Amino acid sequence: MGKKLVIVESPAKARKIGSFLGDEYVVEASVGHIRDLPQRAADIPKEYKKFAWAKEGVNIEEDFSPLYVVNPDKKSKVAELKELMKDAQELILATDEDREGEAIAWHLIEVLRPKIPVRRMVFHEITKDAIQKAANETRDLDYRLVDAQETRRVLDRLYGYRLSPVLWKKVMPRISAGRVQSVATRLIVERERERMAFISSAWWDLSAQCEPGFSARLISVGSKRLASTNDFDSTGAIKEKSAESILLLDEAAANQLVQSLSNQPLVVKSLDESPRTERPKPPFTTSTMQQDAGSRLGWGAQLTMRIAQSLYEGGYITYMRTDSVNLSQSAINAARKSAQSLYGKDHVPDSPRFYEGKTKNAQEAHEAIRPAGDTFKTPGELATELNRDQLALYDLIWKRTVASQMSDAKKMQARVDFDVKTSDGKACVFRANGSVVTFPGFLAAYEDVADDKGDEESDKRLPTMKIGQDINVPKYSCEGHETKPPARYTEPTLVKKLEELGI
C-alpha cells in the first residue's frame, strides 16, 4: 500500500510537520505557488501572444478570466511532485489556512491532476497535537477562499501592474504596486504634497520650574489662552476659530513675561484628582504586530513577517497572517494561567476577556497571533532555542497575549492650576499634570510606548498640595516652537493608516 503524500509550502515547514507524522506519510514542499499570472512576456504561451490583454494575463473581455502559467523555476518541482504522486494512495494539501494557502492548494490540484483521493488539511499552529489532529480532521477545498484570492490577484494585476515600472525608476528596483501598494503610494504622495504646501508658524510658551521637582506650564494671560499646537491647522496657519481667543507670543514678548514673573511664587488655585482605568489591548493581528515591532524594535514590515514566519514554522507561534483578535478557549486559559502564576491572582479578572475586531471583513474563524500550544512557554524558557530577533518578537507576542487577559490598570490622574500675577498686574494661570499608577494590572506584563513628550510629562507624580499654598519657583523660562509639517509615513504608521482605511 502506498504512502500518503502531504504537500506544504516551505521546506522548513515540511521538515517540522514530517517529524510529527508517522512513516505512512511523505511530506514535500511546493516552495510557494507553482502557478501564477505571467510575470514577463517570455512566460506568455505562444497562442496567447496575439491578444492585447495577454501582457496583463487577464482577459477583461471574458469575465476577467485569468491566464495561469506554471512558473519557469517550478517546472522541475512539478515533475518531482507528479513522480511522488505515482506511488501515493492519497494526496493531502496542507498549505496555510488563509486565502493564499487555499489558492496554492487549488493550483496544485489543477496542475497535478491527481487520480487519487484529495483532502485538505488545515491548522493554525505547528505543534504535534495540532498536526495530528489536523491529519485526522481533513475537509474539502473551500472554493470561496479560492475565488477570493483569485479576485485579489486579478485586482493586483489590473490596478498597479503598470505603475510598478515607474516605482522601479523613481524609488527602487523590484518593488510592486498592486492593489495595496497603489493606495500606499498615493497616500505617500498626498502626504508629501501636504508637506510642500506647509507654511511654518512660530510661537513661544513659558514654564515654571517648581519646588519640589516638578514643572508647570503657562496656559493663559488675562482673558486670553496661550497658543498651543492644537491652535494651528494642517497647513501651519492659525485656525480661524482660534485667532481671536489666543495669545500668540513672540520671543521678545515671552522674555518680557519671564522677567515680569521673576521671583513670583505660584499659588495653588484648584486641585483635580480623578481615577482613570486603562484596558489592555487585544492580542496581535498581522497589522498590529507590524506596528508594534516597528515602534518597539525598529523593524520594517518585511523583516517582522520574515521573523514571524520562522517562529510559525518552528512551532512557536500560531499563524501570523490574520486580521482576527479572537483567541481559542485553550489559549485564553493558557494566558490567564501564565498571568496568575507570574503576576498574582489579583492581576487576572474574574471572567475571560473577549475582543471585537475593527476590520469589517475580518476572517473571524482565524485566531489572533499568539504563542503556540495549550501552555505558553515564557521567553526565558526559549532563550536557548531562538536567535536574538526571534526571541525579541516572541517576547512581544507572548507579552501582548498574556496582557490581553489581565486586569485593567488603575491610575490617579492629577491636574493642578496655579495663579500668579506679573509685576504689572496681569493675571496668569499655570498648569501641572501628573498621574500615578495605583494598580499596574496588565502594565506589569506589557507597558505601552509613550507616543510623545506630553504623555511622558502627564505620567509624572506630583507632590501633595492644598488650595492657597504658595509654591516656590526658582526659575521661569520660555521656549520657542515652530509648527511642523505632517510627518512622513514610516512603515508602522503607513500600515496603521491602511488599516484605518480598511485595506
C-alpha positions as CSV (number, residue, x, y, z in Angstrom):
1,M,0.0,0.0,0.0
2,G,1.3,3.4,-0.9
3,K,2.0,6.3,1.5
4,K,0.1,9.5,1.9
5,L,1.7,12.5,0.1
6,V,1.4,15.7,2.1
7,I,2.3,18.9,0.3
8,V,3.1,22.2,2.2
9,E,4.7,25.4,1.1
10,S,8.2,25.5,2.6
11,P,10.9,23.0,3.2
12,A,11.2,24.2,6.8
13,K,7.5,23.5,7.3
14,A,7.8,20.2,5.6
15,R,10.6,19.1,8.0
16,K,8.7,20.1,11.1
17,I,5.4,18.5,10.0
18,G,7.2,15.4,8.8
19,S,8.6,14.9,12.3
20,F,5.1,14.8,13.8
21,L,3.5,12.4,11.3
22,G,4.2,8.7,11.1
23,D,6.1,6.6,8.5
24,E,2.9,6.3,6.4
25,Y,3.3,9.9,5.3
26,V,5.7,11.6,2.8
27,V,5.9,15.4,3.3
28,E,7.1,17.6,0.5
29,A,7.3,21.3,-0.2
30,S,5.9,23.1,-3.3
31,V,8.1,26.1,-2.4
32,G,5.2,28.6,-2.6
33,H,3.0,29.0,-5.7
34,I,3.7,26.7,-8.6
35,R,1.4,28.6,-11.0
36,D,0.6,32.3,-11.4
37,L,-0.2,35.0,-14.0
38,P,2.7,35.5,-16.4
39,Q,5.4,37.7,-14.9
40,R,7.1,38.6,-18.2
41,A,6.4,38.4,-21.9
42,A,8.5,35.3,-22.3
43,D,6.1,33.4,-19.9
44,I,3.1,34.0,-22.2
45,P,2.2,30.9,-24.2
46,K,2.6,31.4,-28.0
47,E,-1.1,31.0,-28.8
48,Y,-2.0,33.9,-26.4
49,K,0.7,36.5,-27.5
50,K,-1.6,37.9,-30.3
51,F,-4.2,39.1,-27.7
52,A,-3.8,42.7,-26.3
53,W,-4.8,41.5,-22.8
54,A,-2.1,38.8,-22.6
55,K,0.5,41.2,-21.2
56,E,-1.6,41.6,-18.1
57,G,-2.7,38.0,-18.1
58,V,-6.3,38.9,-17.5
59,N,-8.9,38.7,-20.3
60,I,-11.0,41.7,-19.4
61,E,-13.4,40.9,-22.3
62,E,-14.3,37.4,-21.0
63,D,-15.4,37.9,-17.3
64,F,-11.8,38.8,-16.3
65,S,-10.6,35.3,-16.9
66,P,-7.0,34.9,-15.7
67,L,-4.3,33.2,-17.7
68,Y,-2.2,31.0,-15.5
69,V,1.2,29.6,-16.4
70,V,3.5,27.3,-14.4
71,N,6.4,29.4,-13.2
72,P,9.5,28.5,-15.2
73,D,11.5,27.8,-12.0
74,K,8.8,25.5,-10.7
75,K,8.7,23.1,-13.7
76,S,11.2,20.7,-12.1
77,K,9.3,20.8,-8.8
78,V,6.0,20.0,-10.6
79,A,7.7,17.0,-12.2
80,E,9.0,15.9,-8.8
81,L,5.6,16.1,-7.2
82,K,4.0,14.2,-10.0
83,E,6.6,11.4,-9.6
84,L,5.9,11.2,-5.9
85,M,2.2,11.1,-6.5
86,K,2.5,7.9,-8.6
87,D,3.3,5.9,-5.5
88,A,0.8,7.7,-3.2
89,Q,-2.5,6.4,-2.1
90,E,-3.8,9.8,-1.1
91,L,-2.9,13.5,-1.6
92,I,-3.1,15.8,1.4
93,L,-2.8,19.5,0.8
94,A,-1.5,21.1,4.0
95,T,-0.9,24.7,2.8
96,D,-1.7,27.7,5.1
97,E,-5.3,28.1,6.2
98,D,-5.8,31.5,4.6
99,R,-6.9,32.6,1.1
100,E,-3.4,32.3,-0.3
101,G,-2.9,28.8,1.1
102,E,-6.3,27.7,-0.3
103,A,-5.3,29.1,-3.7
104,I,-1.9,27.3,-3.6
105,A,-3.8,24.0,-2.9
106,W,-6.2,24.7,-5.8
107,H,-3.3,25.4,-8.2
108,L,-1.6,22.1,-7.1
109,I,-4.8,20.2,-8.0
110,E,-5.2,21.9,-11.3
111,V,-1.6,21.2,-12.4
112,L,-1.0,17.8,-10.8
113,R,-4.4,16.4,-11.9
114,P,-4.5,13.7,-9.2
115,K,-6.4,10.5,-9.8
116,I,-6.2,9.6,-6.1
117,P,-8.3,10.9,-3.2
118,V,-7.5,14.5,-2.3
119,R,-8.0,16.0,1.2
120,R,-7.4,19.5,2.6
121,M,-5.6,19.6,5.9
122,V,-5.6,22.9,7.9
123,F,-4.1,24.0,11.2
124,H,-3.2,27.3,12.9
125,E,-0.1,26.1,14.7
126,I,2.7,23.6,14.0
127,T,2.7,21.5,17.2
128,K,2.5,17.7,17.4
129,D,-1.1,17.7,18.8
130,A,-2.3,20.3,16.2
131,I,-0.8,18.5,13.2
132,Q,-2.0,15.0,14.3
133,K,-5.5,16.4,14.9
134,A,-5.5,18.2,11.5
135,A,-4.4,15.0,9.7
136,N,-7.5,13.2,11.2
137,E,-9.9,16.0,10.6
138,T,-9.5,17.0,6.9
139,R,-12.0,18.8,4.8
140,D,-12.7,19.6,1.1
141,L,-11.2,22.5,-0.7
142,D,-13.0,25.8,0.1
143,Y,-13.7,27.4,-3.4
144,R,-15.0,30.6,-1.8
145,L,-11.5,31.2,-0.5
146,V,-10.0,30.3,-3.8
147,D,-12.3,32.8,-5.6
148,A,-11.5,35.5,-3.0
149,Q,-7.7,35.1,-3.6
150,E,-8.2,35.0,-7.4
151,T,-10.2,38.2,-7.3
152,R,-7.4,39.9,-5.3
153,R,-4.8,38.6,-7.7
154,V,-6.7,40.0,-10.7
155,L,-7.1,43.3,-8.9
156,D,-3.4,43.3,-8.2
157,R,-2.7,42.9,-11.9
158,L,-5.2,45.4,-13.2
159,Y,-4.5,48.1,-10.6
160,G,-0.9,48.9,-10.2
161,Y,0.9,46.5,-12.6
162,R,1.8,49.2,-15.0
163,L,2.7,51.6,-12.1
164,S,5.4,49.2,-10.9
165,P,8.0,50.2,-13.6
166,V,7.5,53.9,-12.5
167,L,8.4,52.9,-8.9
168,W,11.4,50.9,-10.2
169,K,12.8,54.1,-11.8
170,K,11.8,56.6,-9.1
171,V,12.2,54.6,-5.9
172,M,14.0,51.3,-6.1
173,P,14.0,48.2,-8.4
174,R,11.9,45.1,-7.9
175,I,9.1,46.7,-5.9
176,S,5.5,46.2,-6.9
177,A,2.4,48.5,-7.0
178,G,-0.6,46.2,-6.6
179,R,-4.0,47.0,-5.2
180,V,-2.5,47.7,-1.7
181,Q,0.8,49.3,-2.9
182,S,-1.1,51.6,-5.3
183,V,-3.1,53.1,-2.4
184,A,0.1,53.3,-0.2
185,T,1.9,55.1,-3.0
186,R,-1.0,57.6,-3.3
187,L,-1.0,58.2,0.5
188,I,2.7,58.9,0.5
189,V,2.4,61.3,-2.5
190,E,-0.5,63.1,-0.9
191,R,1.4,63.4,2.4
192,E,4.4,64.9,0.5
193,R,2.1,67.4,-1.2
194,E,0.8,68.4,2.3
195,R,4.4,68.9,3.4
196,M,5.3,71.0,0.4
197,A,2.3,73.3,1.0
198,F,3.0,73.6,4.7
199,I,4.0,77.1,6.0
200,S,5.8,77.1,9.3
201,S,4.5,79.3,12.1
202,A,6.3,80.2,15.4
203,W,5.0,80.6,18.9
204,W,6.5,80.8,22.4
205,D,5.4,79.4,25.7
206,L,6.5,79.6,29.4
207,S,7.2,77.1,32.1
208,A,7.8,77.3,35.8
209,Q,10.4,75.0,37.4
210,C,8.8,74.5,40.8
211,E,10.0,73.2,44.1
212,P,10.0,70.3,44.8
213,G,10.9,68.9,41.4
214,F,8.0,69.4,39.1
215,S,7.2,71.9,36.3
216,A,4.0,73.8,35.3
217,R,3.2,75.4,32.0
218,L,1.6,78.8,31.3
219,I,-2.0,78.3,29.9
220,S,-3.4,81.9,30.0
221,V,-2.6,85.5,30.4
222,G,-5.5,87.8,31.4
223,S,-8.6,86.7,29.4
224,K,-6.6,85.0,26.6
225,R,-5.4,81.5,26.3
226,L,-1.8,80.9,25.3
227,A,-1.4,79.4,21.8
228,S,-0.6,75.7,21.6
229,T,-0.1,73.1,18.9
230,N,-3.8,72.5,18.6
231,D,-4.5,76.1,17.5
232,F,-2.7,75.5,14.2
233,D,-4.2,73.7,11.2
234,S,-2.6,71.1,8.9
235,T,-1.1,73.9,6.7
236,G,0.7,75.5,9.7
237,A,-1.7,78.5,9.9
238,I,-3.7,79.6,12.9
239,K,-7.2,78.1,12.9
240,E,-9.8,80.8,12.2
241,K,-11.8,79.9,15.3
242,S,-8.7,80.3,17.5
243,A,-7.4,83.6,16.1
244,E,-9.5,85.9,18.3
245,S,-9.2,84.0,21.6
246,I,-5.5,83.1,21.8
247,L,-2.4,85.0,22.8
248,L,0.5,84.4,20.3
249,L,3.8,85.3,22.0
250,D,6.9,86.1,20.1
251,E,10.4,85.8,21.6
252,A,10.6,89.4,22.8
253,A,7.1,89.2,24.5
254,A,7.9,85.8,26.1
255,N,11.2,87.1,27.5
256,Q,9.5,90.1,28.9
257,L,6.9,88.0,30.5
258,V,9.6,85.8,32.1
259,Q,11.2,89.0,33.6
260,S,7.9,90.2,35.0
261,L,7.2,86.9,36.7
262,S,10.7,86.6,38.2
263,N,10.7,85.7,41.9
264,Q,6.9,85.4,42.0
265,P,5.6,82.3,43.7
266,L,2.7,80.3,42.2
267,V,-0.5,80.0,44.3
268,V,-2.5,76.7,44.1
269,K,-5.8,77.7,42.6
270,S,-7.5,74.3,42.1
271,L,-6.8,70.6,42.5
272,D,-8.5,68.0,40.5
273,E,-7.9,64.3,41.0
274,S,-9.7,61.6,39.1
275,P,-9.2,57.9,38.8
276,R,-8.5,56.5,35.4
277,T,-8.9,53.0,34.2
278,E,-6.8,51.6,31.3
279,R,-7.8,48.4,29.5
280,P,-5.4,46.1,27.8
281,K,-5.2,45.9,24.1
282,P,-6.3,42.8,22.2
283,P,-3.8,40.2,21.1
284,F,-1.9,40.8,17.8
285,T,-3.2,40.8,14.3
286,T,-0.8,40.9,11.4
287,S,-1.1,44.7,11.2
288,T,-0.8,45.5,14.9
289,M,2.2,43.1,15.2
290,Q,3.9,45.0,12.4
291,Q,3.1,48.4,14.0
292,D,4.4,47.3,17.4
293,A,7.6,45.7,16.0
294,G,8.2,48.9,14.2
295,S,7.7,51.2,17.2
296,R,9.4,49.0,19.8
297,L,12.1,47.1,17.8
298,G,12.6,49.5,14.8
299,W,11.8,46.8,12.3
300,G,10.1,47.1,8.9
301,A,7.1,45.1,8.0
302,Q,9.1,42.7,5.7
303,L,11.6,41.8,8.5
304,T,8.8,41.4,11.0
305,M,7.0,38.9,8.8
306,R,10.1,37.0,8.0
307,I,10.9,36.5,11.7
308,A,7.2,35.7,12.4
309,Q,7.3,33.1,9.6
310,S,10.3,31.4,11.1
311,L,8.6,31.3,14.5
312,Y,5.4,29.8,13.0
313,E,7.3,27.2,11.0
314,G,9.3,26.3,14.2
315,G,6.1,25.7,16.1
316,Y,6.5,28.6,18.5
317,I,3.5,30.9,17.4
318,T,0.2,30.4,15.6
319,Y,-0.3,31.5,12.0
320,M,1.0,35.0,11.5
321,R,-1.3,36.3,8.7
322,T,-4.6,37.1,10.4
323,D,-6.9,40.0,11.0
324,S,-8.8,38.4,13.9
325,V,-8.4,39.3,17.6
326,N,-10.1,36.1,18.7
327,L,-8.4,33.6,21.0
328,S,-9.4,29.9,21.4
329,Q,-10.7,28.9,24.8
330,S,-7.5,26.9,25.4
331,A,-5.4,30.0,24.5
332,I,-7.5,32.1,26.9
333,N,-6.9,29.6,29.7
334,A,-3.2,29.5,28.9
335,A,-2.9,33.3,29.0
336,R,-4.8,33.6,32.3
337,K,-2.8,30.8,33.9
338,S,0.5,32.4,32.8
339,A,-0.6,35.8,34.2
340,Q,-1.7,34.3,37.5
341,S,1.5,32.3,38.1
342,L,3.8,35.2,37.2
343,Y,1.9,38.3,38.5
344,G,-0.6,37.1,41.0
345,K,-4.3,36.2,41.2
346,D,-5.3,39.9,41.6
347,H,-3.8,40.6,38.2
348,V,-6.4,38.3,36.4
349,P,-10.0,39.3,36.1
350,D,-12.8,37.0,37.2
351,S,-14.0,36.5,33.7
352,P,-12.1,36.0,30.5
353,R,-11.8,38.9,28.1
354,F,-13.2,38.8,24.6
355,Y,-12.3,41.3,21.9
356,E,-14.1,42.6,18.8
357,G,-12.0,43.5,15.8
358,K,-12.3,46.8,14.0
359,T,-11.9,45.4,10.5
360,K,-15.3,44.9,8.9
361,N,-14.3,41.9,6.7
362,A,-12.1,40.2,9.2
363,Q,-11.8,36.4,8.9
364,E,-13.0,35.8,12.5
365,A,-12.6,32.0,12.1
366,H,-8.9,32.6,12.5
367,E,-7.1,33.2,15.8
368,A,-5.0,36.2,16.7
369,I,-1.2,35.7,16.7
370,R,-0.2,34.0,20.0
371,P,2.3,31.6,21.4
372,A,1.6,28.1,20.2
373,G,0.2,25.3,22.3
374,D,-2.2,24.9,25.2
375,T,0.5,26.1,27.7
376,F,2.6,29.2,26.8
377,K,6.3,28.9,27.1
378,T,7.9,32.0,28.6
379,P,10.5,33.9,26.6
380,G,13.1,32.8,29.2
381,E,12.3,29.2,28.5
382,L,13.0,29.6,24.8
383,A,16.1,31.8,25.2
384,T,18.5,28.9,24.2
385,E,16.3,27.8,21.3
386,L,15.7,31.1,19.5
387,N,18.1,33.6,17.9
388,R,18.1,37.2,19.1
389,D,15.5,38.5,16.6
390,Q,13.2,35.5,17.0
391,L,13.3,35.9,20.8
392,A,12.6,39.7,20.6
393,L,9.4,39.1,18.5
394,Y,8.3,36.1,20.5
395,D,8.7,38.2,23.7
396,L,6.4,40.9,22.2
397,I,3.8,38.3,21.1
398,W,3.9,36.5,24.5
399,K,3.5,39.7,26.5
400,R,0.7,41.1,24.3
401,T,-1.2,37.8,24.5
402,V,-0.8,37.4,28.3
403,A,-1.6,41.1,28.9
404,S,-4.8,40.8,26.9
405,Q,-6.3,38.5,29.6
406,M,-5.1,40.6,32.6
407,S,-6.9,43.1,34.8
408,D,-7.3,46.8,34.0
409,A,-4.5,49.2,35.1
410,K,-5.7,51.9,37.5
411,K,-4.2,55.3,37.7
412,M,-4.9,58.5,39.6
413,Q,-4.8,61.5,37.3
414,A,-4.0,64.9,38.8
415,R,-4.3,68.4,37.4
416,V,-3.3,71.4,39.4
417,D,-3.9,75.1,38.3
418,F,-1.8,77.9,39.8
419,D,-2.4,81.7,40.0
420,V,0.3,84.3,39.7
421,K,0.5,88.0,38.7
422,T,3.1,89.7,36.7
423,S,4.9,92.8,38.1
424,D,2.5,95.0,36.1
425,G,-0.6,93.2,37.5
426,K,-1.5,90.8,34.7
427,A,-3.2,87.6,36.0
428,C,-1.5,84.4,34.7
429,V,-2.6,80.8,35.1
430,F,-0.1,77.9,35.1
431,R,-1.0,74.2,35.0
432,A,0.8,71.0,36.0
433,N,-0.4,67.5,35.0
434,G,0.6,64.2,36.5
435,S,-0.5,60.7,37.3
436,V,0.5,57.8,39.4
437,V,-0.2,54.1,38.8
438,T,-2.2,52.8,41.8
439,F,-2.6,49.2,40.4
440,P,-0.4,48.1,37.4
441,G,-2.7,45.3,36.2
442,F,-1.8,44.4,32.6
443,L,1.0,47.0,32.6
444,A,3.0,44.6,34.7
445,A,3.4,42.5,31.5
446,Y,3.1,44.9,28.7
447,E,3.6,48.7,29.1
448,D,2.6,51.0,26.3
449,V,5.2,53.0,24.5
450,A,4.8,56.8,25.1
451,D,3.9,58.5,21.8
452,D,5.2,61.9,22.7
453,K,6.7,64.1,25.3
454,G,3.3,65.1,26.5
455,D,2.5,61.6,27.5
456,E,5.8,61.3,29.5
457,E,5.0,64.6,31.4
458,S,1.5,63.5,32.3
459,D,2.9,60.4,33.9
460,K,5.0,62.3,36.4
461,R,4.0,62.2,40.0
462,L,3.0,65.5,41.6
463,P,3.7,66.3,45.3
464,T,0.8,66.7,47.8
465,M,-0.5,70.3,47.7
466,K,-3.5,72.2,49.0
467,I,-5.5,75.2,47.7
468,G,-4.0,78.6,48.6
469,Q,-0.5,77.1,49.1
470,D,2.4,79.1,47.8
471,I,4.8,77.2,45.5
472,N,8.3,78.5,45.2
473,V,9.6,78.9,41.6
474,P,13.4,79.2,41.4
475,K,13.2,79.7,37.7
476,Y,10.8,80.8,34.9
477,S,11.8,80.1,31.4
478,C,10.5,80.4,27.9
479,E,10.8,78.2,24.8
480,G,10.2,78.8,21.1
481,H,8.3,76.3,18.9
482,E,7.5,76.0,15.3
483,T,4.6,74.2,13.7
484,K,5.9,71.1,11.9
485,P,4.6,69.7,8.7
486,P,2.7,66.4,8.8
487,A,5.4,63.7,9.4
488,R,6.3,61.4,6.5
489,Y,4.9,57.9,6.9
490,T,7.1,55.3,8.5
491,E,6.3,51.6,7.8
492,P,4.3,51.3,11.1
493,T,2.3,54.5,10.6
494,L,1.6,53.6,6.9
495,V,0.4,50.2,8.0
496,K,-1.8,51.8,10.6
497,K,-3.3,54.2,8.0
498,L,-4.0,51.5,5.6
499,E,-5.8,49.5,8.3
500,E,-7.9,52.6,9.2
501,L,-8.9,52.7,5.6
502,G,-10.0,49.1,5.7
503,I,-7.2,47.9,3.4
